[in-house]
Amino acid sequence: DMQPALGWDRTGCSCGFRRNWGKLGIFALMTVEVSYWSRILLLSLGLLAASATAQNCSYVFQGPNGTIQSPGFPYGYPNYANCTWTITAEEQNRIQLVFQSFALEEDFDVLSVYDGLPQQGNLRTRLTGFQLPAPIVSTGVVLSLWLVSDYAVSAQGFQANYEVLPSHTCGNPGRLQNGIQQGTTFSIGDKVRYSCNPGFFLEGHALLTCHASSENSASWDFPLPSCRADDACGGTLRGQSGIISSPHYPSEYGNNADCTWTILAEPGDTIALVFMDFQLEDGYDFLEVTGTEGSSLWFTGLNLPAPVISSKNWLRLHFTSDGNHRQKGFSAQYQVKKQIELKSRGVKLMPSKDNNQKTSVLTQVGVSQGHNMCPDPGIPE
């Protein structure tokens, strides 16, 4: 059987260290020796064992459009849910998923979306909580969803509509919470402009253009921006180099953090990201990095990630923490690599193959924070 990626298996007693109030009641009940209460105990244990059985379900969709709902929607999904949905389109098509409703117990019940079959390397995003997610468009002909719930507390669930699109269209990039979207067509050459409501500031690129990409496909030139309050964490970075750190670093970050940083460079440029420190609660707090080849990169735990090289002229970091426990956080240095510099000097961006050391990327320019000192070039191929 497949297991949820990245430590999200919280079924059964694996969650007990977070919610041990249930065990106390059982242990108290076991101390009663009266025959009547013994029968009640046996009945209670029987019901507990029955409820621990996973509520498995699996669905396959192949039509041009359809609706996906969590089991029991809108009256609540069951505990121990373990359900998958796989949408398959014909060649030269892609799949757009638009959520109509979304409510999962935050941090404990998770919907994972995969750009392909439900395998860890295809993980596109993990969704939890009560905020309506932005539309998701697959890069290929398969899009999968995986719902996993723990043993207690439920919510309304989710409902989403999917539609098969030609591969040469970008699909709806999505609307902004506390923002405005201008533009209603999403084919090659079309543009969508975003702005924010009063009291909020746009983070990211305001204008998105749908352009042709490789293999008869299309994509937006920048990720969906966001509207944030003035005192929120995150931000848009446009400099040649800089430092990105979790809130309050090097002190511990707070619970329920949700921060997004977007690094923007000129067309044709790439961005190198080197981690100098990384300490997150393993399996519960995550840093997602997008803007590289393939699916998003997900980092958690105490291991220092390898350097990241963008495949586009932007890189986005999205940090989230749950409602329990905290760690020191992370600090990373980014540097923009100019297209003209790469061509004229023959510079090749390359991570070190030794992931156990604080590594960097090949460079021939100093970083302002490094006082003109070049980072370790790494091990040659």
N, C-alpha and C positions, 0 to 999 in steps of 0.2 A: 504494500500500500504506500502511496505517496504521503509524505509528511509536509505540513506547511513550512515554507521557507523561513530562514532567519529567526528561529527560536519562537515562533508564534504558536507552538503547540501548547496550549494551556488547558487541555481537557483533563478530566479526572483529578487525581490528587496532586498533579504537578502544580496546581495553583494554590495548594494548601498554605504555603508560607505567606501568601498575600491575604488569604481569607480563612483564617483558622477558627472563626467563631463556630462553624458547623461542627468541627470535631469536638469542641467542648461539650456541646449538648449530647453528643453520642456517648462520650466518656462518662458524663454524669448519669446518663440513663443506664449504663452498664453496671453501675454500682448498686442498683436496686435489686434485691433478691426476691421480692414478693412475686408469686407466680403470675399474677395479673400483669404486673409491669414487665415481667420477662417475656410474656406473649407480645406486649406492645413493642418491646425492643426488637424481637424477631421480625415483627411486621414492618417496623421502621427500617431495619437493615435491608429487608427484602425490597421495599420501595426504593431505597437509596441505590441498591444494586441495579434495579430495573431502570432507574433514571440515568444511570451512568452509561447505558448503552448508547453509542453514538447514533445520532439521527442522520444517517447517510442518505444522500440523494445525488443524482447525476442527470444532467440534461444536455441534449445536443440539438442545435438549431442550424438549419441550412437554408431557410427561406430568405427572400430579399429584405425582409424587415420583420420585426417581432418585438415582444415585450418579455422582459425577464423580471421575476419577482422572487424575493426571499420566501421560503416556506412560511405560510401563515400570514403573509402580508395582507392587510395592514394591522393585523391584530397581534403581531409579535411572533418572532421566530423561536424555535425550541432551543433549550440548552443542549450542549454537546452536538450542535449542528456541524456537519462536515459535508458540504454540498459544492458541486462544481457545475459550471455551465460552459459549454464549448460552442462557439459560433464559427461556422466555416463558410467561406464564400468561394466562388469560382475564381479561376486565374484572372489576372489583370484587374482585380478588385481589392478593396480594403473595407474595413468595418468601422462604423462610427457608433459609439455608445453614448447616449445622453441620459443622465439621471433625472428622474422626475421627483423622486423622494428618497431621502437617505437618513436613517437613524439607527446607529448601532451603539451598544454599550461601549463607551470610550475606553480605549486601551486594551480591553479584554476580549472584545468581539471584533473580528477583522475581516474585511473583504479585500483579497489580493487580486489584482488584475494583471494578466500576463499577455505580452505581445507574442502570441503563439500558444503552444501547449503549456499546461501548468507545470513548468519546470523552473528551478531557481534562476537559471541564466536568462530566462525570458521575463522576469518580474518587471512590470512597468510601474506599478504604484501599489501602496497599501492604504486602505481607506478605513477610518474608524471615526466615531463621534457623530455629530449632528449637523455638520456643514455640508451643503449640497456640492458634490464634486464637479469640476469642470468636465466638459465632454472629452472623451478619449477616442482617438482614431488609430487603428492598427497600421503597422507598416506593411503587413502581409495579409494573407487570406485567412488567418486564424486569430481569434481573440478569445481568451478564457478568463473565467472568474472563479474564485475559490472563497467560500464563506466558512469561517471557523468560529464557533462560539464556545465559551467556557461553561462551567457547571451552574452558574447562578446569574440572575438578573438578565432581562431581555429588553428589547426595544421594538419599535414599530417595524424595522427592517428597511428594505429598499425596493425601489421599482425603477427600471431603466428601459428605454426603447433603443433598439439597435436598427441600423440601416446599412445596407451594402452600397458602397459608393465606387465609382470608377477610380482606378489607381491614380489617374492624372488630376484628381481633385484633392484639396487639402482638408476639407471638412471644417465644420464650425470650430474655431479655436476656443470658444466659450465666453460667457459673460463674467463680469467682475462683480464681486460683492462690494457694495458701496461705489460702484462705477458705472460707466455708460459705454456701450459698444455701438459704433457706427460702421455699417457695412453688413450686407445680408447675402452676398454671393461669395463663394469660396473656391473658385476655380483658378487655374494658373493666370497670373496677372492681376487678380483681384486684391484689393487692399481693405484692411479693417483697422480703424483707429479707435483708441481707448482714451477716456478721460475719467477723472474721479469726482465724486460728489464733494461739496464744500466740507472742509475739515479733514480731508484725506489727501494723501500725496501719492502720485503714481510712481511705482518702483518697477523698472524695466523699460522696455522700448514701447513707445506709444503707438507706433505704426507698424503693422505686420503685413507682409506681402507674400502671397502664395506664388512660389516659383517652382519650375521643373527641377527635379533631382534625378539621380541615376535610375536606371532600370525602369523607364516609363512610369515614374512615380512623381509625386509632388509633395512639398512640405513648406511650412511657414518659415520665414527667414529668422524669426526670433521667437522665444517662448512667450507664453501668455503672461502679461505683466500683472501686477496686483496693486490694490489700493490699501495703504496702511495709515494708521493714525500717526501723528507726529512723534509720539513717545514709544512706538513699537520698535522691536529689534529688526535687524536686517538692513537692506539698502541696495542701491545701485552704484557700482564702482566702474569708473571709466578711465582711471589712470593706467600708466604703463606698468605699475607694480604696486603692491600693497599687502596688508595683513588682514585676514578675516579670523575672528575669534568668536567663540560661543559667549553668550551673555555673562558678564561678571568675571570672565577669565582673567587671571588664573584661579580665582575663587570658584566655588561650585556654581553651576547654572541652576536656575529655578525649575520647579515642577511645571508641567503643562506649557512648556515653551513651544513656540511655533515661529521660526525665523526663516526668512528667505533672503539670500544675497544673490544678485545678478551681476556678473562681470561682463561688460560690453567692450568690444574692440572693433576696429575697422574691418570692412569686408576683406576676406582673404587672410587675415591674421588668425593666429591660434593663441591659446592660453595654457600656460603650465601652472599646475597647482601642486605645491609641495607641503606636506604636513610636518610640522615641527613638534607637535604634541597631540595626543588623542587618547581621551579617557571618558568613555560613555558607559552607562549602565547596560550591560550586555543583554541583548534580546528585547529591550524595552525602550531605549532611547536610540534614535537613528539619525544619521546624516545621509541624505540622498544627494547625489551629484548627477546632473544631466548636462548634455551638450557634448558627450563623447560618442564614439561609435557604438551602435547596438543599444541595448536597454540601459536604464539608469543603473548607476553604481550605488550600492547600499553599504554603509559602514556602521558598525556597532562594536562595543566591547573595548578592550584595552590595547589591541594590536595597532601599531602605527601603520596606516595604509600606505601603499606604494604611491609614487607620484602619479598624477592624472594629467593627461594631455587632451585638450579639447579637439574635436574634429570640425568645429564650427568657429565662428568669431564671437561666441558667447559661451559662458559657463554659469550654471546655476547651482547653488547649494541650498538645501532645505533641511533645517534641523528641527526635530521634534523630540520632546521628552514627555514621559507619562506622569501620572500623579503621585508616584512614590519614588523615593531614593534619588540621590543626585551624585554627580561626579565632578571632576575638575573641568571637563569639557575638552575643547580642541582649539588649536591655533594653526593656521595654514598661511603660507605665503604664495601669492600669485604673481605671474609675470607674463606680459603680453609679448609674443614673438611676432615681429613684423614680417609680412610676406616678402617685402623687398630685401630684408636682411637675410631671410632664409635662403633666397635665391642667390644673392650676391656672395654670401660668405660660405654657402654650402653647409649651414648648420643643420644638424639632425637632432630632433628632440627625442630623447630616449631615457626611460627610467632605469635606475640601477636594478640589477637582478637580485641584490641582497636586500630582502625586505626586513631584515632584523636590525638594520641600522637606519639612522636618520638620513634619508637619501634626498637627492635633488635631481635636476635635469640638466642636460647639456646646455650651456649658455656661453655667450661671448660678450654679454653686457652686464654691468654691475647692477645691483638692486639698491634703491635708495636706503632701505632699512638696514642693508648689510654693509653700509659704509664702503662701497666700491669693492667689496670682497666677493669673488665668484664662488658659487656653490660647488660642492663636489660633483664632478662630471659623471660619476657612475662607472660601471664596468663595461668596456666595449664589447660589442657582439663578436 
